[in-house]
Amino acid sequence: MAASTAFTALVVSAFNTPEQQRIAIDYLKWWYLPDTQLLYAKNGGNPSDKATLSRENIDSIQPWFRAMKDMFSQSRDFWHDPTYSALLATQQEGWTAFASGAATDAVKVNEWIACQQQKILYDAGRTITAPPSSCTSAAYK
């Protein structure tokens, strides 16, 4: 598997039966074991846990793992940010427009997404940096 295509999406739904939920949780507990993540990394994936990224010689597996370690050490848990779903919805709207052909300029789409996300964060009091004045004309359609 090429490193550029290695991706795993995991979802546990409250609509599953208790047995299905237990199986999913057991899988997640296995998936995030440092040895499992190390094997995933060696086969082209990107580990997502501190224990694996802290291993000696992890940088020798992929050159970008050093940058990942730095990024994870400086970031906070954005999944629990109250604005996360609004930020994600905005991103999905823009990228879906581009992927479907409704928008044809990737730069304009990404500028619109960045402006919208900055506004969401600013309006929610999550940042003191207001969207720049160029955002008033940002559009992807």
Secondary structure, 3 states (H helix, E strand, C coil): CCHHHCCCCCCCCCCCCHHHHHHHHHHHHHHCCHHHHHHHHHCCCCCCCHHHHCCCCHHHCCCCHHHHHHHHHHCCCHHHCCCHHHHHHHHHHHHHHHHHCCCCCHHHHHHHHHHHHHHHHHHCCCCCCCCCHHHHHCCCC
